[in-house]
Amino acid sequence: MGTKLLLRPLVPFILLALLIADIVAAQEPGYYDRIQTIDHIVAVVNENVVTRHELDEVLRATLKQLEKQGVQPPPPPVLEKQLLERIIVNRVQLQLAKETGLTISDSELDQTLRRIAQENKMSMQEFYNALEQDGISFNKFRDEIRDEIILVRLKEREVSNRVSVTEGEVDNYLEAQSSSGGNNDDEYRIAHILVQVPEGADASQSEVRRKRAEAALARLKEGAEFAQVAAEFSDSPDATEGGLLDWRPAAQLTKKFAEVLVSMKKGELTPVIPGPNGFHILKLVDRRNQNGAVTMVDQTHARHILIKISELTSEADAKRRITDLKERLENGGKFEELAKTHSEDATAPQGGDLGWVSPGDTVPEFEQAMNALEPGQISQPVQSPFGWHLIQVVERRSQDVSQERQRQSARQAIRARKADAAFQEWLQRLRDRAYVEYRLEEG
């Protein structure tokens, strides 16, 4: 875990919950009112199948989302093909997770569901009632959340945890930003269209995809809504959400994107930008500057012992082991030595030392337990999405973290950029290796 503990989980559960909660019976008029009710297979994925019923459920949720955004859906064949491909890509990932023993325990899933309810300011019973009122099966909702957690854990295991960022890379990046006239404090909110070029495509195939990107840009210049064009043309996973990306610091963008955006005004479009995985079109939605004022925060120097839950260690076994370690500490055992010997975290060689932790750096369960401790005090066993912990607070301080935050922001941006590129390459290879048979036109 190590640095992974110091980052919140990647799934925005509250947004995910709201999206899944849109899977209701309401449908768009016209073609989409005639969604088929007779179930049949629309795709074979390795030894698994995707049914018409599964595709229709995703279709209804997507239409509801587009309706909320005021976006006209793309032509039915285009939308169905996009959504089916998304299901296929998710399915091959879930198959790999199952084959390699990646599972989520019921207790961890229940903990996540409680967090979703709390973020919606509901009790579990109120949350359950709200789902029922929207016509959503609670068991199906559980399964959806379980799959989303598995997809995040799979990405962490296969890609994110293998990405490293050196201090030299951070130094070089900050120096390059400064010398290029860019502003590290600038953050951008952009909308994005990607016309993907398949791996191994020849020049003629690449030219066809470039012309498709140029056609999308022409539509935009004619006054079409960006979200509508993205939904129809983009191969990005966020296409049906209008291609809108969250705020991103300049450091997190590719050098080519940052160089183009720095001189743009709000509302302007880029030309078609070629990239390693296809052709891109960006729209600058907004820009803001996070000034370099002094930032004082209360930090905690902490260390911990982690016992992970896995296919080899049940939740009960992990809790028993962490409880035994707590008893050894109470009987005079030294925290550093027990962490070095028993902790299953990357910080074990350092005696579990996490260094100075700022508010928001750790997952909520860990931070809440840590904040309740006095210096020198050791927590009771604490469960988080990573497993069971024992936490000790070493000391606390108030610190100006302006420069530290700048380096941390650059480090996270470099990591995110490298991880995203590595993930797209890994996902494409995984998809290319899968046996996929389309039967969408059958039945």
C-alpha positions in Angstrom: 0.0 0.0 0.0 2.5 2.7 1.1 1.8 5.7 -0.9 -1.5 4.2 -1.9 -2.8 4.6 1.6 -2.2 8.3 1.3 -4.6 8.7 -1.6 -8.3 8.4 -1.3 -10.0 5.5 -3.2 -10.3 6.3 -6.9 -14.0 5.6 -7.3 -16.3 8.6 -6.6 -18.9 6.5 -4.9 -21.3 9.3 -4.4 -21.4 10.1 -8.1 -21.5 6.4 -8.9 -24.5 5.9 -6.6 -26.3 8.8 -8.3 -25.6 7.4 -11.7 -26.8 3.9 -10.9 -29.8 5.4 -9.3 -30.8 6.7 -12.7 -31.5 3.2 -14.0 -35.3 3.6 -13.9 -38.1 2.7 -16.3 -38.3 6.2 -17.8 -37.3 6.1 -21.5 -36.8 8.5 -24.3 -39.6 8.8 -26.9 -39.1 7.4 -30.4 -36.8 4.6 -31.2 -35.6 4.1 -27.7 -39.2 3.5 -26.5 -39.1 0.3 -28.5 -36.2 -1.3 -26.6 -36.6 -5.0 -27.1 -38.2 -7.0 -24.3 -37.2 -10.5 -25.7 -33.8 -11.4 -24.2 -31.1 -12.8 -26.4 -27.3 -12.8 -26.6 -25.8 -9.7 -28.2 -22.1 -10.6 -27.7 -19.9 -13.4 -26.6 -16.9 -12.4 -24.5 -14.5 -15.3 -24.0 -16.6 -17.9 -22.2 -19.2 -15.3 -21.1 -22.1 -13.6 -22.8 -23.8 -10.2 -22.8 -27.5 -10.3 -23.1 -30.0 -7.8 -24.7 -31.4 -7.2 -21.2 -28.0 -6.1 -19.9 -27.5 -3.8 -22.8 -31.0 -2.3 -22.4 -30.4 -1.5 -18.7 -27.2 0.4 -19.5 -29.0 2.1 -22.4 -31.8 3.3 -20.2 -29.3 4.7 -17.6 -27.3 6.5 -20.4 -30.4 8.0 -21.9 -31.5 9.3 -18.5 -28.1 10.8 -18.0 -28.1 12.5 -21.4 -31.6 13.8 -20.8 -30.4 15.4 -17.5 -27.6 17.1 -19.4 -29.9 18.3 -22.1 -28.0 16.3 -24.8 -29.6 14.8 -27.8 -28.7 11.1 -28.0 -26.5 10.0 -31.0 -28.1 7.7 -33.6 -29.3 4.4 -32.0 -26.8 2.1 -33.7 -23.9 4.4 -32.7 -25.0 4.6 -29.0 -25.7 0.9 -28.7 -22.3 0.0 -30.2 -20.5 2.4 -27.8 -22.3 1.0 -24.8 -21.8 -2.6 -25.9 -18.1 -2.0 -26.2 -18.0 -0.5 -22.8 -19.7 -3.6 -21.3 -17.3 -5.8 -23.2 -14.2 -4.0 -21.9 -15.6 -4.1 -18.3 -16.4 -7.8 -18.7 -12.9 -8.9 -19.8 -11.5 -7.0 -16.8 -13.9 -8.7 -14.4 -13.0 -12.0 -15.9 -9.3 -11.4 -15.3 -10.0 -10.3 -11.7 -12.0 -13.6 -11.1 -9.3 -15.7 -12.7 -6.6 -14.2 -10.5 -8.6 -14.4 -7.3 -9.3 -10.7 -6.9 -12.5 -10.5 -4.7 -14.3 -8.0 -2.4 -15.5 -9.3 0.9 -19.1 -8.8 2.0 -18.0 -6.8 5.0 -15.9 -4.4 2.9 -18.8 -4.0 0.4 -21.2 -3.3 3.3 -18.8 -0.7 4.6 -18.7 1.0 1.2 -22.5 1.0 1.0 -22.7 2.7 4.4 -20.3 5.3 3.2 -22.5 6.0 0.1 -25.5 6.3 2.4 -23.7 8.7 4.7 -22.5 10.9 1.7 -26.2 11.0 0.7 -27.0 12.0 4.3 -29.2 8.9 4.7 -29.4 6.0 7.1 -29.0 2.6 5.5 -32.8 2.0 5.8 -33.5 5.4 4.1 -31.0 4.6 1.4 -32.6 1.2 0.8 -36.0 2.8 0.6 -34.8 5.4 -1.8 -33.5 2.7 -4.1 -36.7 0.7 -3.9 -38.7 3.9 -4.7 -36.6 4.3 -7.9 -37.3 0.7 -8.8 -33.8 -0.5 -8.2 -33.1 -3.9 -6.7 -30.8 -3.4 -3.7 -29.0 -6.7 -4.5 -28.3 -5.5 -8.0 -27.0 -2.2 -6.7 -24.7 -4.2 -4.4 -23.4 -6.2 -7.4 -22.8 -3.0 -9.4 -20.8 -1.4 -6.5 -18.8 -4.6 -6.0 -17.8 -4.7 -9.7 -16.8 -1.0 -9.6 -14.5 -1.6 -6.6 -13.0 -4.7 -8.3 -12.3 -2.7 -11.4 -10.5 0.0 -9.4 -8.5 -2.6 -7.4 -7.5 -4.4 -10.7 -6.3 -1.2 -12.2 -4.2 -0.5 -9.0 -2.7 -4.0 -9.0 -2.0 -4.3 -12.7 -1.0 -0.7 -13.5 -1.0 2.0 -10.9 1.1 0.3 -8.3 3.8 -0.3 -10.9 4.1 3.3 -11.8 6.9 5.2 -10.0 7.9 8.8 -10.0 11.4 9.9 -9.0 12.4 13.2 -7.4 14.5 13.9 -10.5 11.3 13.7 -12.6 9.6 16.1 -10.3 12.6 18.5 -10.5 12.7 18.3 -14.3 9.0 18.8 -14.6 8.9 21.9 -12.4 11.9 23.3 -14.2 10.4 22.7 -17.6 7.1 24.3 -16.5 9.0 27.4 -15.3 11.2 27.8 -18.4 8.3 27.3 -20.8 6.3 30.1 -19.4 3.6 27.8 -18.1 2.0 28.4 -14.7 2.0 25.5 -12.3 -0.8 27.1 -10.5 -3.2 27.0 -13.5 -6.0 24.5 -13.5 -8.2 23.7 -16.5 -11.6 22.3 -16.9 -11.8 20.9 -20.4 -14.2 18.9 -22.6 -12.5 16.2 -24.7 -13.2 14.1 -27.8 -11.0 11.1 -28.7 -11.2 9.4 -32.0 -9.1 6.3 -31.2 -6.7 4.6 -33.6 -6.5 0.8 -33.1 -3.1 -0.6 -32.1 -1.2 -1.7 -35.2 -3.4 0.3 -37.6 -1.8 1.1 -40.9 -1.6 4.5 -42.6 -4.9 4.2 -44.4 -6.7 3.2 -41.3 -5.2 6.1 -39.4 -6.2 8.5 -42.1 -9.9 7.2 -41.9 -9.8 8.0 -38.1 -8.3 11.4 -38.7 -11.0 12.3 -41.2 -13.6 11.2 -38.6 -12.0 13.6 -36.1 -12.0 16.4 -38.6 -15.7 15.7 -39.3 -16.4 16.0 -35.5 -14.5 19.3 -35.4 -16.5 20.6 -38.4 -19.7 19.8 -36.6 -18.5 21.8 -33.6 -17.5 24.8 -35.7 -21.0 24.7 -37.3 -22.4 25.3 -33.8 -23.3 21.8 -32.6 -23.2 21.2 -28.9 -19.9 19.7 -27.7 -21.7 17.1 -25.5 -23.8 15.9 -28.5 -20.7 15.6 -30.8 -18.8 13.8 -28.1 -21.6 11.3 -27.5 -21.6 10.6 -31.3 -17.9 10.7 -32.2 -15.8 10.1 -29.2 -14.3 6.7 -28.3 -13.4 7.9 -24.8 -15.2 6.2 -21.8 -16.7 9.6 -20.8 -18.2 10.1 -24.3 -21.8 9.7 -23.2 -21.2 12.1 -20.3 -20.4 14.8 -22.8 -16.6 14.3 -22.7 -16.4 16.8 -19.7 -13.3 16.3 -17.5 -12.9 17.4 -13.9 -10.6 20.3 -13.0 -7.0 19.3 -13.8 -3.8 21.1 -12.9 -1.5 22.0 -15.8 1.0 19.5 -14.5 -1.5 16.6 -15.1 -2.0 17.4 -18.7 0.3 16.1 -21.5 2.9 18.6 -22.6 1.2 19.0 -26.0 -2.2 19.7 -24.4 -0.8 22.2 -21.9 1.1 24.1 -24.6 -2.1 24.5 -26.6 -4.4 25.4 -23.7 -2.1 28.0 -22.1 -3.0 30.6 -24.8 -6.6 29.7 -25.3 -9.7 31.6 -24.1 -12.7 30.1 -22.5 -15.0 28.4 -25.0 -12.4 28.0 -27.7 -11.7 24.8 -29.5 -8.3 23.2 -30.4 -7.6 21.9 -33.9 -7.4 18.1 -34.2 -4.4 17.1 -32.1 -2.6 13.8 -33.0 -1.5 11.6 -30.1 -0.2 8.1 -29.4 -3.7 6.6 -29.1 -5.6 8.6 -31.6 -6.8 12.1 -32.5 -8.0 14.6 -29.8 -10.2 17.7 -29.8 -10.3 19.9 -26.7 -12.6 22.7 -25.6 -11.5 25.0 -22.8 -14.5 25.2 -20.5 -12.9 27.2 -17.8 -9.5 28.2 -16.2 -8.5 29.1 -12.7 -5.4 30.0 -10.8 -4.5 28.5 -7.5 -2.2 31.2 -6.2 1.0 30.4 -4.3 0.0 31.9 -0.9 1.3 30.4 2.3 -0.7 27.4 3.2 -0.6 26.4 6.9 -2.0 23.0 7.8 -2.0 20.7 10.9 0.0 17.6 10.1 0.4 14.3 11.9 3.5 12.1 12.0 2.1 8.6 12.1 3.0 5.0 11.6 0.9 1.9 11.2 0.7 -1.8 10.9 -1.5 -3.3 8.2 -2.9 -6.8 7.7 -4.5 -7.1 4.3 -7.6 -9.1 3.5 -7.1 -11.3 0.5 -8.0 -14.7 -1.0 -5.5 -16.2 1.4 -6.5 -14.2 4.5 -10.1 -13.9 5.5 -11.5 -10.8 7.2 -11.8 -12.9 10.5 -8.1 -14.0 10.2 -6.9 -10.5 9.5 -8.8 -9.1 12.5 -7.5 -11.9 14.7 -3.9 -11.2 13.7 -4.2 -7.5 14.2 -5.8 -8.0 17.6 -3.0 -10.4 18.6 -0.5 -7.6 17.6 -2.4 -5.1 19.7 -2.1 -7.4 22.7 1.7 -7.7 22.1 2.0 -3.9 22.0 0.1 -3.6 25.3 2.5 -6.2 26.8 5.6 -4.2 26.0 6.2 -5.0 22.3 7.8 -2.2 20.2 5.7 -0.8 17.4 8.6 -0.4 14.9 9.8 -4.0 15.3 6.3 -5.5 15.0 5.6 -3.4 11.9 8.9 -4.5 10.3 8.0 -8.2 11.0 4.3 -8.3 10.5 3.0 -5.4 8.5 1.9 -6.1 4.9 2.4 -2.5 3.8 5.3 -1.1 1.7 6.3 1.0 4.8 7.1 -2.1 6.8 10.9 -1.8 6.3 10.6 1.7 7.9 8.7 0.4 10.9 5.4 1.4 9.4 6.4 5.1 9.3 4.1 7.2 7.0 5.9 10.4 7.6 4.0 13.7 7.9 0.4 13.3 6.9 -1.9 16.2 5.9 -5.7 16.4 6.2 -7.3 14.5 3.4 -4.2 12.5 2.5 -5.6 9.2 4.0 -8.9 7.4 3.6 -11.6 8.6 6.0 -11.6 5.6 8.3 -7.9 5.9 8.9 -7.9 9.7 9.3 -10.8 9.6 11.8 -9.0 7.1 14.0 -5.7 8.9 13.7 -7.1 12.2 14.6 -8.6 10.8 17.8 -5.2 9.7 19.2 -2.8 11.6 21.4 0.9 11.6 20.6 2.3 8.2 21.6 -1.1 6.6 21.8 -1.9 3.4 19.8 -5.3 2.9 18.3 -7.6 -0.1 18.6 -7.9 -2.2 15.4 -9.2 0.0 12.6 -10.7 -1.3 9.3 -10.3 0.5 6.0 -10.6 -0.5 2.4 -7.0 -1.8 2.6 -7.5 -4.1 5.6 -7.0 -3.9 9.3 -4.6 -1.3 10.9 -3.0 -0.4 14.1 -2.1 3.3 14.1 0.3 5.2 16.4 0.7 9.0 16.4 4.3 10.1 16.9 3.9 13.9 17.0 1.9 16.8 15.4 2.8 20.1 14.0 1.5 23.1 12.1 3.4 23.5 8.8 3.6 25.8 5.8 3.1 23.2 3.0 3.1 25.6 0.0 6.3 24.3 -1.6 5.6 20.7 -0.5 2.1 20.8 -2.0 3.6 22.1 -5.2 5.9 19.2 -5.4 3.2 16.8 -4.3 0.9 18.2 -7.0 3.6 17.7 -9.6 4.3 14.2 -8.4 0.7 13.2 -8.4 0.2 14.7 -11.9 3.2 12.9 -13.3 2.0 9.6 -11.7 -1.6 10.1 -13.0 -0.3 10.9 -16.5 2.0 7.9 -16.6 -0.7 5.6 -15.0 -3.3 6.7 -17.5 -1.1 6.0 -20.5 0.0 2.7 -19.1 -3.6 1.7 -18.3 -4.9 2.5 -21.8 -2.1 0.4 -23.3 -2.8 -2.4 -20.8 -6.6 -2.3 -21.4 -6.1 -2.3 -25.2 -3.9 -5.4 -25.0 -6.4 -7.1 -22.7 -9.2 -6.3 -25.1 -7.2 -7.4 -28.1 -6.5 -10.8 -26.5 -10.1 -11.5 -25.7 -12.4 -13.5 -27.9 -15.4 -11.3 -28.8 -18.2 -12.3 -31.1 -20.8 -9.7 -31.9 -24.5 -10.7 -32.2 -26.1 -7.3 -31.9 -27.9 -7.6 -35.2 -29.3 -11.0 -34.4 -32.7 -11.7 -32.9 
